Amino acid sequence: MGVQLVTYNPTAAVFGRWRLSLDWQPDGSILGTHQLQHKIVQGVLEIEGEEADALRHATYGKGRRQPLHRHTQWSYASRLTPGWLLYEVAQCGVQVAAVAVYFVYVTRVVDSDMFSTSFPAYDSQAAAPARYFLPARLTTATALASAAGVSAPVPLAGAAGRWALPPDMAGLQQAAAMFQRAQQMADLYVWYGVLQGVALLMLLVFAIKYISFQPRLALIFKTLAAMAQDLMHFLAVYLVMTVCLVLCLVVVFGPRVSTLSSLGDALLNMLQANLLHDFIGMRTYQVR
C-alpha cells in the first residue's frame, strides 16, 4: 500500500514529493519506506531585487542546484513474550472447549423426537377432562387377568372399578424424559454461551494489544487500562449481587423447586435466565 503527495511552488519553481509505502510480509511483519524529495525546475528566472535574493535562498540553499533526496526504511514485527504465548494457549483451549460443548449439544443431546405438546398421562375418555388423581390404566388382556376384582368387560374411564386396573406410567415417563432432556440442552447451551463469551473477550484483548504499537490506536488500550480499576469494581459488585440473589432463590424457592434446591443449580438457572431470558421448566405443556 502506497501514499504519494506532489506539490509545486510557482514562486520558487520547486517541485516537492512525499511518498510512503507499506508492505505486509508473509511472516506478519510490516515493512515501511518513507521518501521525501524536492527538485528545482531548470530554467532562467528574470527576477531582481529582494525577490531574487529570497528566491535564491529558497531554491539554491548553499548555492548548489541539486535535488534533495531522503530515504528512510523501517520495519515492524510483533513480538510475543512467553506470557502472551501462554495466553494464546489458554485462548485456544477455551475455543476448543466451546466447540466440544456445541458438538455434544448437536450430536448427543438434541433430539426433536422426544418433544411433544401432550402425553397420555391420566385416565380419561377421549373428550372428557383429565382425572388428575388417577394415572392411565392398562386395558390389555394380560393386565385384566392380573387385576384383582375386575371382571369382563373392562370398565370404561370414569366407571366403577377402573382404579383396580394396573397403572400405565409410560406417558408420565415420556414427559419426565422430555423435561430432563430439555434441562440438559439448556445446561449445555448456557455453558457454550459462557465459553464463547470468554473466548471473544480474550480475542478482543489480544487484538487491542496487537495494534497498540500505533500511537493513535494505542489510545484504546490506554483508555481501557486507565479504567481497569473501575471495571474490576463493577465486576466485583455484579458478582456479589448475583450471589446474594442466588442465595435468596435457594432460601425462598429451594424447598419447592428442584432446579433451585442447591447453590450450583440456582446459579446455573440464573445464568439461563440471563442468557436465554427464560427459566427452564416454566414453559407450559398440555398433559391429558
C-alpha positions in Angstrom: 0.0 0.0 0.0 1.4 3.4 -1.0 0.6 7.0 -0.5 2.1 9.8 -2.6 1.8 13.6 -2.4 3.2 16.0 -5.0 3.3 19.8 -4.6 4.6 22.7 -6.7 5.7 26.2 -5.6 5.4 28.5 -8.6 7.3 31.3 -6.9 10.3 29.3 -6.1 9.8 27.0 -9.1 10.3 23.9 -6.9 8.6 20.5 -7.0 8.2 18.5 -3.8 7.2 14.8 -3.5 6.5 12.8 -0.4 5.9 9.0 -0.6 5.0 6.3 2.0 5.0 2.6 1.2 3.8 -0.1 3.5 4.5 -3.8 2.6 3.0 -6.6 4.7 5.4 -9.6 4.8 4.3 -13.3 4.9 5.6 -13.6 8.5 3.2 -10.8 9.7 5.8 -8.0 9.8 5.2 -4.6 8.1 8.0 -3.1 6.0 7.7 0.7 5.6 9.5 3.0 3.3 9.5 6.8 3.6 10.8 9.2 0.9 11.0 13.0 0.8 12.3 14.8 -2.4 12.3 18.2 -3.9 13.7 19.3 -7.3 14.3 22.7 -8.8 12.8 23.4 -12.2 15.6 24.1 -14.7 15.4 27.5 -16.4 16.3 31.1 -16.2 14.2 33.3 -14.0 14.4 37.1 -14.6 13.8 38.4 -11.0 15.6 41.3 -9.5 15.9 43.0 -6.1 14.7 41.5 -2.9 12.5 38.8 -4.6 15.6 37.5 -6.4 17.5 37.2 -3.1 14.6 35.4 -1.4 14.2 33.0 -4.3 17.9 32.3 -4.3 17.9 31.4 -0.6 14.8 29.3 -1.0 15.9 27.3 -4.0 19.7 27.1 -4.1 20.3 26.6 -0.4 24.1 26.8 -0.1 24.5 27.7 -3.8 24.0 24.2 -5.2 21.3 23.4 -7.7 20.9 19.7 -6.5 17.7 17.9 -5.7 17.2 16.8 -2.1 16.5 13.1 -1.6 15.9 11.5 1.8 15.1 7.8 2.0 14.0 6.1 5.3 13.3 2.4 5.6 11.8 0.7 8.8 10.0 -2.4 9.7 7.7 -3.6 12.4 7.3 -7.2 13.6 5.1 -8.2 16.5 6.9 -9.8 19.4 5.2 -12.2 21.8 6.6 -12.8 25.2 6.2 -16.2 27.0 3.3 -14.8 29.0 1.4 -13.8 25.8 2.2 -17.3 24.4 0.6 -18.9 27.4 -2.3 -16.5 27.0 -2.7 -17.7 23.4 -2.6 -21.4 24.5 -5.4 -20.6 27.1 -7.4 -18.8 24.5 -7.2 -21.8 22.1 -8.2 -24.1 24.9 -11.3 -22.1 25.7 -12.3 -22.1 22.0 -11.7 -25.9 21.7 -13.8 -26.4 24.8 -16.7 -24.3 23.3 -16.6 -26.3 20.1 -16.6 -29.6 22.0 -19.6 -28.5 24.1 -21.5 -27.4 20.9 -20.6 -30.7 19.2 -22.0 -32.7 22.2 -25.1 -30.4 22.2 -25.8 -31.0 18.5 -24.9 -34.7 18.1 -25.8 -36.2 21.5 -28.4 -34.1 23.2 -30.7 -32.5 20.6 -33.5 -35.0 19.8 -36.7 -33.5 18.4 -38.5 -36.9 18.5 -38.6 -36.7 22.3 -40.6 -33.5 22.4 -44.4 -33.3 22.2 -47.1 -30.9 23.3 -49.2 -33.6 25.0 -48.8 -37.0 26.7 -51.3 -39.7 27.7 -50.6 -39.5 31.4 -54.0 -39.6 33.1 -57.0 -41.9 32.8 -59.9 -40.2 30.9 -62.2 -40.6 27.9 -61.2 -39.1 24.6 -63.3 -35.9 25.1 -63.6 -35.9 28.9 -61.5 -33.8 31.3 -58.4 -35.5 32.8 -58.7 -37.2 36.2 -55.5 -35.9 37.7 -55.6 -38.3 40.7 -55.8 -41.4 38.6 -52.9 -42.3 36.1 -53.7 -44.0 32.8 -54.7 -47.7 33.2 -53.6 -50.8 31.2 -56.5 -52.4 29.4 -54.8 -55.4 27.8 -55.9 -59.0 28.4 -52.8 -59.6 30.5 -53.4 -56.6 32.7 -57.1 -57.6 33.1 -56.1 -61.1 34.1 -53.7 -59.8 36.7 -56.1 -57.3 38.2 -58.0 -58.5 41.2 -61.7 -57.8 41.5 -62.2 -56.8 37.8 -64.3 -58.9 35.5 -65.1 -58.6 31.8 -66.0 -56.3 30.2 -63.2 -53.8 31.1 -64.6 -50.8 32.9 -64.5 -47.6 30.9 -62.8 -44.4 32.0 -64.8 -42.9 34.8 -66.6 -46.1 35.6 -66.6 -48.0 38.9 -63.7 -50.4 39.4 -61.4 -48.6 36.9 -58.9 -48.0 39.6 -58.2 -51.7 40.1 -56.5 -52.0 36.7 -52.7 -51.8 36.7 -51.4 -48.2 36.1 -49.8 -47.3 32.7 -46.9 -44.9 33.6 -45.5 -44.7 30.1 -46.9 -41.3 29.4 -45.5 -39.8 32.6 -42.1 -41.4 32.0 -42.0 -39.9 28.5 -42.9 -36.4 29.9 -40.2 -36.8 32.6 -37.6 -37.8 30.0 -38.6 -34.8 27.8 -38.1 -32.4 30.7 -34.8 -34.0 31.6 -33.6 -33.7 28.1 -34.7 -30.0 28.0 -32.7 -29.4 31.2 -29.6 -31.0 29.6 -30.0 -28.9 26.5 -30.4 -25.7 28.5 -27.3 -26.5 30.6 -25.1 -27.2 27.6 -26.3 -24.1 25.8 -25.5 -21.9 28.8 -22.0 -23.4 29.1 -21.5 -22.9 25.4 -22.5 -19.2 25.7 -20.2 -18.6 28.6 -17.2 -20.2 26.9 -17.8 -18.3 23.7 -18.1 -15.0 25.7 -14.8 -15.7 27.4 -13.1 -16.6 24.1 -14.4 -13.4 22.4 -13.2 -11.3 25.3 -9.8 -12.8 25.2 -9.6 -12.2 21.4 -10.6 -8.6 21.9 -7.8 -8.1 24.5 -5.2 -9.7 22.2 -6.4 -7.6 19.2 -6.0 -4.4 21.2 -2.6 -5.4 22.3 -1.6 -6.3 18.7 -2.4 -2.8 17.4 -1.1 -1.0 20.4 2.2 -0.2 18.5 0.4 2.6 16.6 0.2 5.8 18.8 -3.4 6.7 17.8 -4.7 3.1 18.0 -2.9 2.6 21.3 -5.3 5.2 22.8 -8.0 2.4 23.1 -5.6 0.2 25.1 -4.5 3.0 27.3 -8.1 4.1 27.9 -9.1 0.6 28.9 -6.0 0.3 31.1 -6.9 3.5 32.9 -10.5 2.3 33.6 -9.4 -1.2 34.6 -9.9 -0.4 38.3 -13.5 0.8 37.7 -14.2 -2.3 35.6 -12.9 -4.6 38.3 -15.1 -2.8 40.9 -18.1 -3.2 38.7 -17.4 -6.9 38.2 -17.0 -7.4 41.9 -20.3 -5.6 42.7 -22.1 -7.6 40.0 -20.8 -10.9 41.3 -21.8 -10.1 44.9 -25.3 -9.1 43.8 -25.6 -12.3 41.8 -24.5 -14.5 44.7 -27.0 -12.7 47.0 -29.8 -13.1 44.6 -28.9 -16.8 44.1 -28.9 -17.3 47.9 -32.4 -15.7 48.1 -33.7 -18.0 45.4 -32.3 -21.1 47.2 -33.8 -20.0 50.6 -37.3 -19.0 49.2 -37.9 -21.4 46.3 -35.4 -24.2 47.1 -37.7 -26.4 49.1 -40.4 -26.3 46.3 -38.4 -26.1 43.0 -35.8 -28.8 42.2 -33.8 -26.6 39.9 -33.3 -24.1 42.8 -32.6 -26.7 45.5 -28.9 -26.2 45.6 -26.5 -23.2 45.2 -25.0 -24.6 42.0 -28.3 -25.4 40.4 -29.6 -21.9 41.3 -26.5 -20.2 39.9 -26.9 -22.2 36.6 -30.6 -21.3 36.5 -29.7 -17.6 36.9 -27.3 -17.8 34.0 -30.0 -19.4 31.9 -32.3 -16.6 32.8 -29.7 -14.0 31.7 -28.7 -15.8 28.5 -31.9 -17.4 27.4 -34.3 -14.8 29.0 -36.3 -17.7 30.5 -36.2 -20.1 33.4 -36.1 -23.7 32.4 -39.3 -25.6 33.4 -41.5 -22.5 33.1 -42.9 -23.5 29.7 -46.4 -24.8 29.5 -47.1 -28.3 28.3 -50.5 -29.9 27.9 -51.0 -33.1 29.8 -54.1 -35.2 29.3 
